[in-house]
Amino acid sequence: MDINIILGYVGALFVGITLGLIGSGGSILSLPIFVYLFGLNPVIASAYSLFTVGLTSLIGSIKNIKLKLIDINTVVYFSFSAAISVYLTRKYLIDLIPDEIATIGSLIITKEKFLMLFFSILIYFAGIAMIKKRMNKSQSQRRKSKYDKGLILLEGTLVGFVTGLVGAGGGFIIIPVLVLFSKLNMKNAIATSLVIISIKSLIGFIGDIENHVIDWVFLLKFSLISIIGIYLGQAIGLKIDGSKLKKSFGYFIIIVASCVIILEIY
């Protein structure tokens, strides 16, 4: 078996472990894995990322439901707007992006290159956000804030757009929003985030089923390994300081983002 394929399936395990540990970051790993290790087109890779992250998050949420860690009201408001946004983006907006967007000197910005560069910039700032200790600062703000349904609906729409465009689950965006505007503690925010990610990712994937031919055998194999990973991640998370882990992962994805930019430009 090709070494890239082996590394790809090992990466699938880490996709699940990451989701289980910090409630986000699965798509940050899965999209580059599909593109650079399995050699998939970024558009179809983003679709596969939606399915993998969505299904893995859904299975991982079962334990959180039993532990009553999920805020149902927040799931309903956030998922409603996010699901509509991600479906419309995957169904219609992706196809509206031209195959060749711009030329900068000798660099031709194609549709695929644009999606990967946009993805890398997004996760670069996500890495910075994970490194910063903004959650400590937000605790007092959360106590003073009201449950803002309007802002949650707006954030859901924006996160759904980003999810649809690059196949990112958006947990690194969702979790701070849930802490600030839904007044959830970190543990409940992570658990609630997984449910939201699963709903909007799988609904977004429906738009891809209608537009692309899906290799279900490969996709289900990758997703099964990722599901094993999320159970491992949840078990490990009981023994590790989540804040330290998130900071380390932040540094890691900054490195990933830098590598993607270099690969796409050079």
Protein Blocks (a to p, Z undefined) as FASTA:
>chain_A
ZZklmmmmmmmmmmmmmmmmnopaklmmmmmmmmmmnopafklmmmmmmmmmmmmmmmmm
mmmmmnopacfklmmmmmmmmmmmmmmmmmmmmmmpcfblbdehjaccdfklmmmmmmmm
mmmmmmmmmmpckklmmmmmmmmpccdfklmmmmmmmmmmmmmmnopnolmmmmmmmmmm
nopafklmmmmmmmmmmmmmmmmmmmmmmmpccdfklmmmmmmmmmmmmmmmmmmmmmpc
fklmmmmmmmmmmmmmmmmmmmmmZZ
